[in-house]
Amino acid sequence: MDQQLLNALAIFLLAILVGFEVISKVPATLHTPLMSGANSIHGIVLVGAMLIAAAADDPLSYVLAFVAVAFGAANVVGGYVVTDRMLQMFRRRETPAKPKAE
């Protein structure tokens, strides 16, 4: 393996470990707000995946770029769905009108 690939894999593995450590320390009550706030990060990941897909020149690169775009898009859509559900919890429910007593 060449040195550039080993460096990239090492950075990738370190990012996984750091991400796992950071997320595991977050209380469950904060996961939904953090998910909605992370939509911008997922959007950046999606744009990066599309840029890499545009530069792909062999079949393996095409497959990896497609997977990256698919996962990035799923994260963006999932983040918006979670945000919408969270915001619906704070909407006031309409109370039925009480019948007038005569």
C-alpha positions as semicolon CSV with decimal commas, in nm:
position;residue;x (nm);y (nm);z (nm)
1;M;0,000;0,000;0,000
2;D;0,127;0,344;-0,068
3;Q;0,188;0,597;0,208
4;Q;-0,091;0,835;0,103
5;L;-0,355;0,560;0,132
6;L;-0,223;0,455;0,474
7;N;-0,235;0,816;0,595
8;A;-0,593;0,854;0,470
9;L;-0,701;0,530;0,640
10;A;-0,533;0,633;0,967
11;I;-0,713;0,969;0,963
12;F;-1,042;0,795;0,883
13;L;-1,004;0,550;1,171
14;L;-0,907;0,827;1,413
15;A;-1,212;1,029;1,304
16;I;-1,435;0,729;1,373
17;L;-1,288;0,682;1,721
18;V;-1,309;1,050;1,812
19;G;-1,666;1,075;1,678
20;F;-1,773;0,771;1,877
21;E;-1,620;0,910;2,196
22;V;-1,784;1,250;2,149
23;I;-2,130;1,110;2,067
24;S;-2,123;0,852;2,348
25;K;-2,081;1,132;2,604
26;V;-2,394;1,320;2,489
27;P;-2,706;1,264;2,703
28;A;-3,003;1,107;2,525
29;T;-3,213;1,423;2,566
30;L;-2,971;1,619;2,346
31;H;-2,945;1,377;2,055
32;T;-3,241;1,519;1,862
33;P;-3,132;1,886;1,883
34;L;-2,779;1,786;1,788
35;M;-2,912;1,587;1,494
36;S;-3,100;1,888;1,363
37;G;-2,796;2,110;1,413
38;A;-2,578;1,863;1,228
39;N;-2,775;1,904;0,904
40;S;-2,529;2,166;0,785
41;I;-2,241;1,926;0,840
42;H;-2,423;1,654;0,646
43;G;-2,480;1,903;0,365
44;I;-2,107;1,975;0,351
45;V;-2,036;1,601;0,344
46;L;-2,283;1,562;0,058
47;V;-2,122;1,842;-0,144
48;G;-1,778;1,690;-0,081
49;A;-1,900;1,349;-0,194
50;M;-2,038;1,501;-0,513
51;L;-1,708;1,677;-0,582
52;I;-1,522;1,350;-0,532
53;A;-1,772;1,174;-0,759
54;A;-1,702;1,430;-1,031
55;A;-1,329;1,350;-1,010
56;A;-1,375;0,970;-1,007
57;D;-1,193;0,792;-1,288
58;D;-1,210;0,418;-1,213
59;P;-1,492;0,177;-1,118
60;L;-1,395;0,155;-0,749
61;S;-1,398;0,534;-0,719
62;Y;-1,740;0,548;-0,884
63;V;-1,882;0,292;-0,642
64;L;-1,733;0,461;-0,334
65;A;-1,850;0,802;-0,454
66;F;-2,202;0,668;-0,513
67;V;-2,211;0,515;-0,164
68;A;-2,084;0,841;-0,012
69;V;-2,349;1,046;-0,195
70;A;-2,623;0,799;-0,096
71;F;-2,524;0,801;0,272
72;G;-2,482;1,179;0,274
73;A;-2,825;1,227;0,118
74;A;-2,980;0,984;0,369
75;N;-2,824;1,181;0,654
76;V;-2,958;1,512;0,523
77;V;-3,310;1,377;0,468
78;G;-3,309;1,196;0,803
79;G;-3,193;1,509;0,980
80;Y;-3,479;1,713;0,836
81;V;-3,732;1,443;0,925
82;V;-3,607;1,431;1,284
83;T;-3,610;1,811;1,306
84;D;-3,967;1,826;1,174
85;R;-4,084;1,565;1,425
86;M;-3,909;1,751;1,705
87;L;-4,073;2,080;1,609
88;Q;-4,416;1,915;1,591
89;M;-4,382;1,826;1,959
90;F;-4,382;2,196;2,044
91;R;-4,689;2,293;1,839
92;R;-5,006;2,361;2,023
93;R;-5,280;2,112;1,968
94;E;-5,618;2,248;1,883
95;T;-5,865;2,189;2,161
96;P;-6,220;2,105;2,058
97;A;-6,471;2,380;2,123
98;K;-6,697;2,322;2,420
99;P;-7,067;2,305;2,335
100;K;-7,271;2,594;2,466
101;A;-7,506;2,508;2,749
102;E;-7,854;2,657;2,703
